[in-house]
Amino acid sequence: MKKKKLVIAVTGLNAIDSPGPGVPVIRALRESKLFDVRIIGLSYETLEPGIYMHDLVDKTYQIPFPSTGKASLMTRLKYIHSIEKIDLIIPNFDAELFNFIKLSDTLKKEMGIRTFLPTLDQFEERHKSNLPEFGKKHKIKVPYSKMIFSTAEIPNLRQEFTYPLVVKGKFYDASIAYTPEQVVTYFNKISAKWGLPIIIQQFVYGQEVNVTALGDGKGNTIGAVPMRKQYITDKGKAWSGIAIADAQLMNITRKLIKSTKWRGGMELEIIKTAQEEYYLLEINPRFPAWVYLAVGCGQNHPEALVRMALGEKLEPWKKYDVGKLFVRYSFDLIVELEEFEKISTLGEL
């Protein structure tokens, strides 16, 4: 069977200690039995490792930071498209999704570039700051949380929370605080990086289980693979994990996708207590950095997303392999100075 040739642009090339999903998404696409892909990397920083992984990424272009707005992003994408003739873009960062969602119709109408993203309503309602309301609406338990905008609010947290509690940024980062002084430290650190508000969340004791899933936008779960973290870094990131069998967790995932009519990739972060209660901590509106485990378990979610973006109707996967592990590793990538200079000065490599 002849593979269909596609040019796919992918963000999230920062394969670091808090890795982006870009590199595993690209690996999944490279293993597709249906598509022959030319991969265009879209980077924000000049030292994102994926830029220099030439066996995975055919060419990389820098794009403006999300804070510059959608107009500057559109201008840059028009330039890149004039050279590369992009068929599809897969964004992989929470912070950039707002701009890509807002531009998705324009990209398709003006340049024929497809995406397969959540709607703006889906994206907004699952924000960490909106999670309590989200839980009530979709009938899923969520730890009690509130937003704060100033360190002056921290002493009064004892009236609503017991320690330890979790301090979260609106996009990324979460730290467990055992004292008000630690809350102040984390507040300042996280707000300096991601801005306000800061979310304070009840700490729930239990085991963290995550799900990488894919919805078709009509309420159907096309694929889902649950994972238990085996090794966690000091940033709370899974450095290894194992695919598990958990019927209740899968049922929660399917019900949530049906209720929200979720469109595209997602990650559910859930705490399972000793009493087997499930609390939703976060919904990440894109593939997780460990999405390649799903490929190893027999479900190529990035390939399926491409197929749906092209208009195909897919049948849901019925099973996945349980007991397979991913183990993340680091290695030194040797890069010529000329390459670094080129991406730094010209914005292309």
N, C-alpha and C positions, 0 to 999 in steps of 0.2 A: 504494500500500500504506500503510495507516494505521499510524503508529508507536505502539509500546507506551509508555505513560507510566510513568516510574520516578522515584523519589526516591533519589538515590545520595549517600552521605556519603563525602568524600575527605579524607585527611590529606596532609601534605607540601606546604604552601602557601608554603614559604620559597624563593621564586624569587630567590636571592641568588647570590654568587660560588661558593658550594658548594650548588647548588640541590637542592631536594627534587623528587621525581617528580610531586607533586600537580598542578601546573599543566599539564604536558603530558598527563597522564592525563585531566584534565578536557577539554582541547582535543580529544583523541581521542574522548571520549564525546559532545561537542557535534557532532562530525562524523558520528556514527552514522546510518546509513540505516534502522536498525531501532527505535531508542529515542528518545523525546522525554523528556529528562532534566531534572529539577530538581536542581541541585547544592547540597549542603549542605557547606560547608567546616568542617573540624574543625582548630582551630589551637591551638598551645601558647604562642606569643609574640604580642604585640599589633602587632608591625611586620612580620609575614609578609606580603609583597606580595600574595599571592593573596587575602587578606581583602578588599582594596580593588578587586580586578578584577571589578567588578559585571557586566561582560558575560559573565564566565565562571562566577562564583560567585553563586548567588541569595541565600544567607544563610550567615553564619558563626557558629559557636559555639566558645568556648574549651573545651578539655577538660583534665583534670589531667595533669601530667607522668607518664610511665611509672613513675617511681620511687615514686609514691604507691600503686601497686598496682592490682589489677584491681577491687577492691570500689568504690573511688572512681570509677573509669572507668565501671563498670556503673551506678552511681547517676546519673552525668551523662548517660549515653546514654539511660537511661529517661526523663529529663526532656526531652531533645531529641526523642526518638521520640514522646512524648506530644503534641508540637506538630507535628512534621514527617511522622510516619508513614513512617519510612525503610524502603526495600525492601532496600538493599544497602549495605555499608560496604567501601571499598577503602583499607586502611591502606598507607602508603608509606614508613615509617621502620623500619629494623632494630630500634631500641631499643624500639619500641612493640609489635612483633609478638608477643612472648611473651604479653602480656596479652590481645591480641585473639584469639590462637589458643586460649588457655585459656577465653575467654568465648564462642567461636564457637557451640558447641552450645546454650548458655543463651540467647544472642541469638536463635537460630532458634526454639527451643522456646517461649520466653516472649514474644517480640515479633515473631516472623516475619521478623527481619532476617537476610539471607543474607550469607555471606562465601565467598570461594574462596581459601583460604590453605593453605600447606604444613602438614603434620602437625607435632606437637611434635617427634617423632623426626627428621624431615627438617630442621627448623629447627635443632635442637641439633647434629646430626652435621656440619653444614657450617660451624660456627663456625670462625673463624680459628685458635683454639687447638686445634681438633680436625682441622685440615686434613691433617696427615700421615697420620693413621689413615684419614681419608676417602679420600685418594688411593690407599692400599693396597687398601681395600675395593672401590673402584670402578674400579681399574686405570687411573689417570690420574696423570701426573707432577706432583709438587708440590715447590716449593723447600723445602729443609731449614729447619725453624723450631723455636723453643722458646719457652716462656713464662718471663718473669722477673717477680719481685714486689718487687725492691729494687734500688737503684742499686749496692749492694754486690756484686751479681752481674755487673756490667758489665766489670770488668777481666778476668774469666776467659772472656769471650766469645771472645777470640783463640784459645782452645784448640779451639773448634768452628767458628768463622766466620773468613772473610777479609773485610777491608774493601774496598769499601763494603758495608754491610748495610742492611736496611730495618727501621725501628722503626714498629710498628703499634699502634693502639688496638684494643680488643676489639670496638668497634662501627664507629668511623670513624677517619679520619686515618692517614696514613702519610708518613714522611719518610725520605730516604736519608741515612745517617750515614757520614762518611768517617773519623771518629776516635772514640775512646771518649768524649771530651769532648762531642762532638755527640750521642752516644747519651744521655748524662746529661741534656742540655738537652731533647731530644725526649721522653725518659722522663718528666721532670717536667711538661712542657707537656701531653702527651697524657693522662697519668694524672690530672692535675688536672681534666681535662675529662670523661674517660670512665671513670676508675677503673682498677683492676687486674684481671687481669694485663696486662702489655705483651708483645706478641709480637715476637720478633726473628726475621727471615727472611733467608735467603740471597738476595743480589741476583743476579738472572739477567739477563744482557745479551741484548737483543733488542728486538723491536717489540711494543708492546702492542696486542692485538686484543680486542675485547669482543663479546659476543653478548647481545642481548635475546631472551628465549625464553619460551614458555608451555607448561606441561605439563598434561595432563588428569587426573593423579592415577592413571592406569592404565598409565603407561609410554609414552604417545604424545606426541610433540612436535607440538602444534597449530600453532605458528608459531615461527620463529627468523630473526633478521636479524643478521648479523655486521657489525661496524664497525671501521675503523681511525681512531684519533685523528689529526686534522690539526693542531690547535692545542691546547696544554695550558696551563692556568693554573699559577700558582705553588703551588696546592693540589693539583695533579695531576689536575684535572678537565678533561674534554674540552669545549672551547669551540667546536670544530667537528670534524666527523668525516664519513667517507664510507663508504657501504655497499659491501662488497667481496664478491667471489666467492672462497670458500675451501672447497673440498669437504672437506678433512680437518677443518677447524674445525667445519663443520656435522655431520660424522660424529661427532666427539667430543661435541658438544652432544646429539645424538640418543641416543647410547649412554649418556650420563650421565643423561638424563631417563628412559630406559628402565630403567636400573639402580636409580635412586633412586625411581622412580614419582613424580616430582616433581608437586606440585599447585599450580598458580598461576603467577604471573610470577616470573622470575628474571633475573639478569644474571651472566654469566661473565666474569671478568677473567683474561686469558690472555697469557702472553709467548710469542712465536714467535721462536725463536733463528735465527741465520744458517744453522744446520744443519737447519732446519725441524723442530725439536723443540718441542712445545707443553707449557708448564708452567702449571698452574692456580694463580693467585694468590689469588683470592677467589671465593666464590659469594655474591652478594647476593640475599636471599630475597624480592625484590619487583621491580617494574619499575624500570629505571634512569631518571635524569632526561632521558636522550636517547631515551626510548621513542617519542617522536613521529616520529623518523626511520623507524621501522617502518611507521607510518601512511602516511608519504610514499612508502614503497617498496611499498605495496599490502597491508600486513598490519596491521589495526587490532587490536592485542593487547588493549587495555582493553575494547573492545566484545566480543571473543571471550570474555574472562574473565567478563563480565556474563552472556553467553549460557550459559556452563557453570554459573555460580552459580545460574541459573534452571532448571537441569536438562537443558539441551539437549546432545545428542551432536554434536560437530563433526568434520568431515573436516579433516585437516591441510592447510595451505597447501602447494602444490607449488613455488611460486616467489616471488621478490621482485625488485624493480628494483635492479640493481647500478649504482653510479656516482652515486647521488644523495647530496647532502651536506646536513648541517644546519649552520647557522652561528648560534650563540647571540648574542643582543645584549641591551643594557641600555637602558632609557629611564626618564625621570623620570615617576612617577605622582603626579599632584597629588591630595592628599587633604584633605578638610575636617577641621579640628581636632575638630569635633563627632563625626565618625565615630571618630577615634582615642579620644576620651573615652568614647564609648559602648562600644566593645569592651573598653576598659581597666577600666571601672567595672561594666558590666552583664554582660560576657562574651558579648555577642551583637552582631551587626551584620547 
